[in-house]
Amino acid sequence: MQSYLDEYVFRFNRRKSADCGLLFYRLLECVMQVQPVTYNSLIGKSDDV
């Protein structure tokens, strides 16, 4: 049920968007602007081995 409601809210919020097809490209631009997260930083280990 939660997935259905999330999808409905997403579509409702984007109903008047003129450039619906550009969502992927905007997401890709945002991803390229941040530093990558390493596995060690996720689990809390230092990079020193």
N, CA, C and O atoms as CSV, one atom per row, in Angstrom:
chain,resi,resn,atom,element,x,y,z
A,1,MET,N,N,0.820,-1.185,0.000
A,1,MET,CA,C,0.000,0.000,0.000
A,1,MET,C,C,0.872,1.260,0.000
A,1,MET,O,O,0.563,2.230,-0.692
A,2,GLN,N,N,1.963,1.243,0.779
A,2,GLN,CA,C,2.816,2.424,0.845
A,2,GLN,C,C,3.437,2.741,-0.511
A,2,GLN,O,O,3.547,3.909,-0.882
A,3,SER,N,N,3.839,1.725,-1.244
A,3,SER,CA,C,4.421,1.940,-2.577
A,3,SER,C,C,3.405,2.566,-3.520
A,3,SER,O,O,3.747,3.452,-4.304
A,4,TYR,N,N,2.174,2.116,-3.450
A,4,TYR,CA,C,1.115,2.674,-4.286
A,4,TYR,C,C,0.906,4.149,-3.963
A,4,TYR,O,O,0.804,4.976,-4.869
A,5,LEU,N,N,0.844,4.477,-2.693
A,5,LEU,CA,C,0.636,5.868,-2.294
A,5,LEU,C,C,1.832,6.744,-2.674
A,5,LEU,O,O,1.649,7.888,-3.090
A,6,ASP,N,N,3.038,6.226,-2.538
A,6,ASP,CA,C,4.227,6.975,-2.934
A,6,ASP,C,C,4.194,7.295,-4.424
A,6,ASP,O,O,4.514,8.411,-4.835
A,7,GLU,N,N,3.812,6.324,-5.218
A,7,GLU,CA,C,3.712,6.531,-6.667
A,7,GLU,C,C,2.642,7.569,-6.995
A,7,GLU,O,O,2.850,8.421,-7.859
A,8,TYR,N,N,1.513,7.504,-6.318
A,8,TYR,CA,C,0.437,8.458,-6.543
A,8,TYR,C,C,0.892,9.873,-6.196
A,8,TYR,O,O,0.638,10.809,-6.954
A,9,VAL,N,N,1.552,10.033,-5.074
A,9,VAL,CA,C,2.019,11.353,-4.641
A,9,VAL,C,C,3.039,11.897,-5.633
A,9,VAL,O,O,3.002,13.077,-5.981
A,10,PHE,N,N,3.950,11.040,-6.088
A,10,PHE,CA,C,4.952,11.461,-7.067
A,10,PHE,C,C,4.287,11.968,-8.340
A,10,PHE,O,O,4.621,13.041,-8.843
A,11,ARG,N,N,3.355,11.194,-8.847
A,11,ARG,CA,C,2.679,11.594,-10.085
A,11,ARG,C,C,1.826,12.847,-9.886
A,11,ARG,O,O,1.768,13.704,-10.769
A,12,PHE,N,N,1.172,12.958,-8.747
A,12,PHE,CA,C,0.348,14.135,-8.465
A,12,PHE,C,C,1.218,15.389,-8.396
A,12,PHE,O,O,0.846,16.434,-8.930
A,13,ASN,N,N,2.351,15.290,-7.752
A,13,ASN,CA,C,3.230,16.446,-7.603
A,13,ASN,C,C,3.861,16.869,-8.918
A,13,ASN,O,O,4.222,18.034,-9.082
A,14,ARG,N,N,4.001,15.937,-9.861
A,14,ARG,CA,C,4.625,16.260,-11.147
A,14,ARG,C,C,3.605,16.452,-12.266
A,14,ARG,O,O,3.981,16.506,-13.437
A,15,ARG,N,N,2.331,16.557,-11.928
A,15,ARG,CA,C,1.281,16.597,-12.945
A,15,ARG,C,C,1.371,17.818,-13.854
A,15,ARG,O,O,0.932,17.742,-15.002
A,16,LYS,N,N,1.915,18.927,-13.397
A,16,LYS,CA,C,1.993,20.149,-14.206
A,16,LYS,C,C,3.401,20.446,-14.680
A,16,LYS,O,O,3.658,21.518,-15.227
A,17,SER,N,N,4.314,19.513,-14.478
A,17,SER,CA,C,5.691,19.716,-14.893
A,17,SER,C,C,5.780,19.694,-16.416
A,17,SER,O,O,5.253,18.796,-17.073
A,18,ALA,N,N,6.448,20.686,-16.952
A,18,ALA,CA,C,6.558,20.786,-18.412
A,18,ALA,C,C,7.599,19.825,-18.968
A,18,ALA,O,O,7.464,19.355,-20.097
A,19,ASP,N,N,8.627,19.531,-18.194
A,19,ASP,CA,C,9.716,18.695,-18.688
A,19,ASP,C,C,9.817,17.399,-17.901
A,19,ASP,O,O,10.819,17.160,-17.227
A,20,CYS,N,N,8.813,16.577,-17.976
A,20,CYS,CA,C,8.809,15.315,-17.226
A,20,CYS,C,C,9.934,14.392,-17.659
A,20,CYS,O,O,10.449,13.625,-16.845
A,21,GLY,N,N,10.321,14.449,-18.910
A,21,GLY,CA,C,11.358,13.569,-19.419
A,21,GLY,C,C,12.751,13.928,-18.947
A,21,GLY,O,O,13.670,13.120,-19.077
A,22,LEU,N,N,12.931,15.123,-18.402
A,22,LEU,CA,C,14.250,15.552,-17.970
A,22,LEU,C,C,14.584,15.140,-16.540
A,22,LEU,O,O,15.664,15.459,-16.045
A,23,LEU,N,N,13.685,14.444,-15.880
A,23,LEU,CA,C,13.909,14.044,-14.502
A,23,LEU,C,C,15.168,13.191,-14.369
A,23,LEU,O,O,15.962,13.410,-13.454
A,24,PHE,N,N,15.364,12.234,-15.257
A,24,PHE,CA,C,16.544,11.375,-15.210
A,24,PHE,C,C,17.816,12.189,-15.396
A,24,PHE,O,O,18.806,11.958,-14.702
A,25,TYR,N,N,17.800,13.125,-16.314
A,25,TYR,CA,C,18.993,13.936,-16.565
A,25,TYR,C,C,19.313,14.841,-15.380
A,25,TYR,O,O,20.484,15.045,-15.059
A,26,ARG,N,N,18.303,15.378,-14.734
A,26,ARG,CA,C,18.537,16.189,-13.531
A,26,ARG,C,C,19.113,15.336,-12.417
A,26,ARG,O,O,20.025,15.770,-11.714
A,27,LEU,N,N,18.599,14.139,-12.248
A,27,LEU,CA,C,19.124,13.223,-11.245
A,27,LEU,C,C,20.572,12.876,-11.549
A,27,LEU,O,O,21.403,12.855,-10.641
A,28,LEU,N,N,20.886,12.606,-12.796
A,28,LEU,CA,C,22.247,12.282,-13.203
A,28,LEU,C,C,23.193,13.447,-12.940
A,28,LEU,O,O,24.320,13.229,-12.496
A,29,GLU,N,N,22.762,14.674,-13.204
A,29,GLU,CA,C,23.577,15.852,-12.923
A,29,GLU,C,C,23.873,15.960,-11.433
A,29,GLU,O,O,25.002,16.266,-11.051
A,30,CYS,N,N,22.890,15.719,-10.597
A,30,CYS,CA,C,23.079,15.801,-9.149
A,30,CYS,C,C,24.048,14.736,-8.664
A,30,CYS,O,O,24.884,14.994,-7.798
A,31,VAL,N,N,23.936,13.541,-9.224
A,31,VAL,CA,C,24.804,12.445,-8.820
A,31,VAL,C,C,26.258,12.752,-9.185
A,31,VAL,O,O,27.170,12.406,-8.434
A,32,MET,N,N,26.475,13.383,-10.303
A,32,MET,CA,C,27.834,13.667,-10.755
A,32,MET,C,C,28.501,14.778,-9.952
A,32,MET,O,O,29.719,14.938,-10.035
A,33,GLN,N,N,27.742,15.546,-9.180
A,33,GLN,CA,C,28.299,16.674,-8.443
A,33,GLN,C,C,28.722,16.313,-7.019
A,33,GLN,O,O,29.325,17.149,-6.345
A,34,VAL,N,N,28.436,15.126,-6.543
A,34,VAL,CA,C,28.785,14.739,-5.180
A,34,VAL,C,C,29.953,13.757,-5.193
A,34,VAL,O,O,30.187,13.064,-6.183
A,35,GLN,N,N,30.674,13.711,-4.092
A,35,GLN,CA,C,31.785,12.776,-3.964
A,35,GLN,C,C,31.252,11.357,-3.750
A,35,GLN,O,O,30.221,11.176,-3.103
A,36,PRO,N,N,31.944,10.359,-4.286
A,36,PRO,CA,C,31.498,8.972,-4.078
A,36,PRO,C,C,31.659,8.561,-2.621
A,36,PRO,O,O,32.545,9.049,-1.919
A,37,VAL,N,N,30.804,7.670,-2.184
A,37,VAL,CA,C,30.858,7.143,-0.825
A,37,VAL,C,C,31.502,5.768,-0.896
A,37,VAL,O,O,31.041,4.892,-1.627
A,38,THR,N,N,32.566,5.588,-0.137
A,38,THR,CA,C,33.265,4.302,-0.148
A,38,THR,C,C,32.602,3.340,0.829
A,38,THR,O,O,31.856,3.745,1.721
A,39,TYR,N,N,32.889,2.074,0.640
A,39,TYR,CA,C,32.350,1.054,1.532
A,39,TYR,C,C,32.851,1.274,2.954
A,39,TYR,O,O,32.086,1.159,3.912
A,40,ASN,N,N,34.132,1.590,3.090
A,40,ASN,CA,C,34.700,1.803,4.428
A,40,ASN,C,C,34.035,2.965,5.155
A,40,ASN,O,O,33.832,2.895,6.368
A,41,SER,N,N,33.696,4.020,4.445
A,41,SER,CA,C,33.026,5.139,5.118
A,41,SER,C,C,31.599,4.766,5.525
A,41,SER,O,O,31.076,5.295,6.506
A,42,LEU,N,N,30.981,3.873,4.789
A,42,LEU,CA,C,29.635,3.428,5.150
A,42,LEU,C,C,29.630,2.593,6.430
A,42,LEU,O,O,28.732,2.718,7.262
A,43,ILE,N,N,30.642,1.745,6.574
A,43,ILE,CA,C,30.674,0.877,7.743
A,43,ILE,C,C,31.449,1.476,8.907
A,43,ILE,O,O,31.495,0.889,9.988
A,44,GLY,N,N,32.068,2.663,8.694
A,44,GLY,CA,C,32.732,3.372,9.781
A,44,GLY,C,C,34.188,3.021,9.992
A,44,GLY,O,O,34.755,3.357,11.031
A,45,LYS,N,N,34.810,2.350,9.029
A,45,LYS,CA,C,36.231,2.030,9.141
A,45,LYS,C,C,37.035,3.141,8.491
A,45,LYS,O,O,36.577,3.790,7.550
A,46,SER,N,N,38.243,3.353,9.006
A,46,SER,CA,C,39.124,4.355,8.390
A,46,SER,C,C,39.735,3.760,7.137
A,46,SER,O,O,39.757,2.540,6.969
A,47,ASP,N,N,40.231,4.616,6.257
A,47,ASP,CA,C,40.832,4.155,5.007
A,47,ASP,C,C,42.248,3.642,5.202
A,47,ASP,O,O,42.821,3.057,4.283
A,48,ASP,N,N,42.827,3.850,6.388
A,48,ASP,CA,C,44.175,3.355,6.664
A,48,ASP,C,C,44.127,1.837,6.871
A,48,ASP,O,O,43.330,1.338,7.665
A,49,VAL,N,N,44.962,1.129,6.168
A,49,VAL,CA,C,44.974,-0.343,6.294
A,49,VAL,C,C,46.193,-0.802,7.034
A,49,VAL,O,O,46.377,-2.002,7.237
